[in-house]
């Protein structure tokens, strides 16, 4: 019932706020679809060791389309999140939103260009996939850190703190999982999935918060309008014998 009431209210909202809610709602579906598809793909590929092997290798086989579609959906959802952030922050250019948009584009490129099977000749598609994956790794903490000040300025202090925490987790994951050779070789799958999960949870929480605040009604106990307050002050100064209770 509450969902139906929100859908009815959506028709009465200003176009900008409607666009924000629509973008954030679609963006919120991406991580959910990715996690579900990735879990199913892993079950359908029992030979792929999730500890050492990255999710990119799940695109092969009869059910590889499931993981490929997950990359596409996740990429489009991050692009939608960038649009929602621009609408919320209300600035012409926000570096954090730009990085989120580029993350989405990188995921689309990863989906369109499959990783090469080990031992085969490196192709242009493999190079695009590899470089796009590296870009996602680098931009993950950048997106969190660059968006944090804008989220704070727009009144989302909780998201500001959480963005710093999420960015720190991403940075720690990169340092430990990708820059230490022994860990990188044996546990690459774990650290890649940790980085992906951290970014998806971060995006999901931002989407939910943007939708919630867009629907949240303004307080009815608003302060007295300054012009009326000024008139009252003038009246009291002209009639000092009047007691204001």
N, C-alpha and C positions, 0 to 999 in steps of 0.2 A: 504493500500500500504506500509506503514511504517513497519507493522508487517511482510509482505512478504519479505521486504528487510532485516529485522533482521533475519528471518529464513534462507535466502540465506547466510548471513554473518556467521551464526552458523556453516555452513559446513567448513568454512575457518579458524575458530578459533582453537587454540591449544586444545588438548584433556582435559587438566585440566580445562581450562576456559569453555569448552563445558559442562563438568560434573558439574561445579559450576552453570551454567545457568539452566541446566536441573533440578538439585536438588532444587534450589531456586524457579523455576517455579512451580514445584509440591508442594513445601511447601506453596507457596502463594495460592494455591487452597483450602487447608485444612480449614482455617478460614472462607472463603466464603461459602463453603459447610456446615460447622457447623452452622453458623449463619442462613442460609436459612433453613436448616433442623430443627433447634431448633425452629424457628419462626412457621414453619408449624406444628410441633409436638405440640407446645403450643396451637395452634388453634384447633387441633384435640383432645386435652385433656382439655376442658374448665373447668373441675372440679378441675384441679390442679392449686392451687393458686401460681402464680410465685413470689409473695412477700415472702411467707413463705416456699414454697416447692422447693427443689433443682431440677435441670434438670435431675438428675439420675432417678427420678420417672416417667419420660416420656417414659421410655423403655417398659412400660407395655401397654397392649391393642393391638388391631388389627394392629395399625400403629407404634408399639413400635420399630420395626426394623429400622425406620427412624432415631430415636435418637441414637440407637445402632451403626448404620453405621456412624453417625456423629462423635461419639467417636473414632471409628476405624480410620476414615480418618484423623481426627485431630491429633491422635497419630502418624500416619505414616508421616504426614506432618512435625511434629516437629522433627522426626528422620531425615527427608530429610533436614530440616533447619540446623540441627547439622552438617550434611555432608557438606553442602554448606559453613558453617562457618569455618570448618576445612580447606577446599580448599582455602578459601579467606585469612584466617589468616596465613596459611602456617606454622603451628607449629605441632609438633608431638602430644603434649598433651595440650589441653586448657580446664581448669576447667569449664569455662562458656559453651563451646560446649558440654562437658560431661553432665552437668546439663540439658541442652536443650534436649539431647538424652534421659536422664532418665525421663524427663517430658513426652516425646513421649511414652516411654515404659509404664509409669504409666497410660496414657490415654488408651492404648491398653488393659491393665489389667482391667481398669474400664469398658471398653466395653465388655470384656469377662466375667466379673463377676458382675451380676446385684445386685443392692441394694435390701435388703429384705423389703417386705411390713411390715408396722408397726404392731406389735402384733404377728408376727410369730417368730419361733425359729431361733436364729442366727446360720448361717451355715458358713463353711469355705469360700464359695464364698462371703458372706457378709463381712467377715473379710478382705479378699483380696481387695474388692471394697473400704471399709472404709479406710484401710491403704494406698491404692494407691491414694485416693482422698486427704488424709492428706498430703501425699508426694508432690502432685501437688501444694497444698497451700503453703507449706514450700519452695519448690524449685522455685516458681514463682519470688519472689524478688531476690533470690540468682542468678538465671540465668541472670537477668538484670544487677545486680551489678558486677558479675564476668566477664561478657562480655564487660562491658564498657571500661576498660583500653585497651583491645585488639582491640576494634573497633577504639579507638583513635589512637593507634599505627599504625594501618593499613591505616590511612588517613581519617577515617570517623568520624570527630569531631562532626558533627551534630548528628550521631547515638549515639555517646558517651554521649552527653548531654541528648538526648531523653531516652536512656537506664537508666540513673540515675533517670530521672523523672518518667519513667514507674515503676522502682523498688520501688520508694518512694510511688507511688500510691498503688502498691500491698501491701507494708508493712503497710500503713495506713488502707487499707481495711481489712487486717488480724487483726490488733489491734482493730479496731472499731467493725467489723462485727463478728469476731469469738471468741474474748477473753472477750467481755462484755456479760454476761449471758442474760440480758433482750433483748438486740439487737439480739443476736444469736438465741434466741427462736422465735422471732416475724418476723424478717427480714432476715433470713438466705438465702432465695432464691435470694433476691436483691443483697446481698453482694457476694454470689457465682457467680452470673451472671456478676457483676461488675468486679470481679477478672478475670473471663474467658474472658470477652470482652477486658480488658486492656492487657492481655497477647496475645490475638489474634491480636489486632491492632499492638502491638509491633512487633510480628513476621512478620506480613504482611508488615509493613514499612521496616523492615530489608530486607525482600525478594525483594521488589521492588527496593530498593537502590542497592542491590548486582547485580541484573539483569541490572539495568541502568548503573552502573559503568563498568560492564563487556562489554556492547555494546558500551559505549561511546568511540569515537575515541580519540587517543592521540593528543595533540596539535602539529600542524605543525610548530609552531614557537619555536622550541627547541633551547636551548642554544648551542653556538658553542662548538664543541667537545674540551675537554681539551687538547688533544694531538696537534690538529691544532692550538689552542691558544698558546700553548707553542712554537711551531715552529715559529709562527708569532712574538712572543716576542724575540726569538733568532735572527730572521732575522732583526728586528728593532735595536737590540743591536749591530749587526755587520754592519748595514748601518744606522747610526744615521742621515744621511742627508735626508733620506726618510721620508716624512711627511705622516702619516697615518690619513686619513679623515674618 
